[in-house]
Amino acid sequence: MLLKGFMEKIFCNACPRHCNADREVGRGFCGVPDTFLIAHASKHFWEEPPLCGKGGSGTIFFSGCNLRCVYCQNYEVSHKAKGIFMTDEELEAAMLRLADEGAVNLNLVTPTQYAERLIPILKSFKAKCDLPIVYNCGGYESVEMLRTLGGLVDVYLPDFKYASGELAKKYSAAPDYPKVAEAALEEMLSQVGKPVFDETGLLKKGVIVRHLVLPGNRQNSIDVLKLLADRFGTKNYLLSLLWQYTPEFAKNSPYPELHRRVTTFEYRSVADLAVSLGFEGYFQEKESATSDFTPLFEGTEH
């Protein structure tokens, strides 16, 4: 949360890291200032099918991130916080433009570091437009912050990256990730309930949990699926099992296991487990493992 201190200073504690950063003069772990930094705003056609439809998802990529995933495909904007500055009014105008262009939802990608500042903008947007709002995040969320979004977010699209704190520390500098993500998912499910679709098959309300299978880490994926099934069942949300890992984004990491693609055996064995556990949702084809699906971001070299 953004807390007021002496002389009306605002300190950021919006995410589980509790940086207590004064973003008017410096940047916390996420690397962003107190002004919106936007990396990309356009219609996106490569999300899960019920989020795209024929009109595409109205996607806004926020620069910065509260994780440090060494394999991040959006490295330039998540780690380096590159993008263009937008005022509150300019951001809402971009949202309304996407709606006018026929987007089927408003998809906020990595919005965590701006969550509290987004609240009045989302309230204003909802008063003018009935598009579902999608909160697309890494799963490392503060329950307290999520509660302030209740009634504003229609679809939660979190990652659930790790069942192991050791692995979360190694790859994402977040050793408490599993317990934080578990508590966050519980709050998300309590807010929006089971998936609700319209007559065309578009998702209007609910949760899709994403999990990216990493090379050399098949056991982590198995443990994640078992954790989800044991804790939340398999019918209250949808699972999206991702095969899109591409090693070029981790080429500078010190972990050799990440310097290759996910094998067919690794992905298929995890997918088979998902089916046997009774998950419903979406599976990717091997062809998705390419950097071609990463958009050109503002403020980066194209």
Steps between C-alpha positions, in 0.01 A plus 500: 500500500606863456542635852509865602786606723639827628461802269240302301766276346362191324680170557425194287418165656267379225659156464634233737851645491393803708778721363361809675643693206443870449439480125503879459877495554599138441384162381429186698568140399260527205707781349223746419432863601172641629386573141361232270761343271327316217686264269223409257128551443328316217265216418659161565389175333725245670347469843283203596206461253222628732701816562548588134197399298487670161559851632823441690592581858557870574843457653697759695851402609619685811876546532683363803429187701515381860675179394844445353445194282831428329318356197245780453395546137417864571841572656546848352185631665477279810862528617606829339159672525517643149187661361326833452356722771124545517282714719187353658290669231718368217482146639121508523486638146712204382260262673197660335675496163549124525131461582407714198722281283291195591708336772299239692657587837752729666809294580739656755838326476730521804297775669599414859740789554226745399202320651390765748542786255291307248193483724345840413584450131330161494196641677474772239551252215231268635254789518551557126557149367374151585804305382633239748824606670774237504773516765795319339778451756788286621304369799722680753226718642406654834163375624438842655555669164283246317213572737502865391442378142189304593212590269733657243675192365285246314762248392820416685780354288783418744805284452574228750867457428648295782417249770856531633620806691858407419427502128303826532797661671741369237306609193280789622658639821181412691553215750152550646333473159309171556321610817439852367359372171280249682348769722455733201322233297266428789402869507454515123270199503298641787443823304396374158394137550479231234545583130204663328481517119272695270306346212801537265743321734677809631600493866308766690600408854731252672862393541748346257817376670803489274800277552809513280687170472873571536778284353660272754226573753231245422471408868416860589214493249375171641514642852316818393214302347471279807505805729226670300286188488539427871443858611240630255363199314491497120153632412491849653736658244663423166861386452719631222809284461763690304759357259626842388833503684777627274866482612619816325356706783712308754822489301679723753375309804748285696270197489591263214175304535318809369714523186288255302137452399245289684492149358187330374532244779521770769194686382288199405562323831384809691199538269409134553506555876275805463246290312518215749443742790188633329614849404307682231657770289755551228816334369752656263659348194878477468495768229416760767858479629628792297584864567281598203205538738678764712373845392718796412504715814511878522833641608698193392713437196290327231 
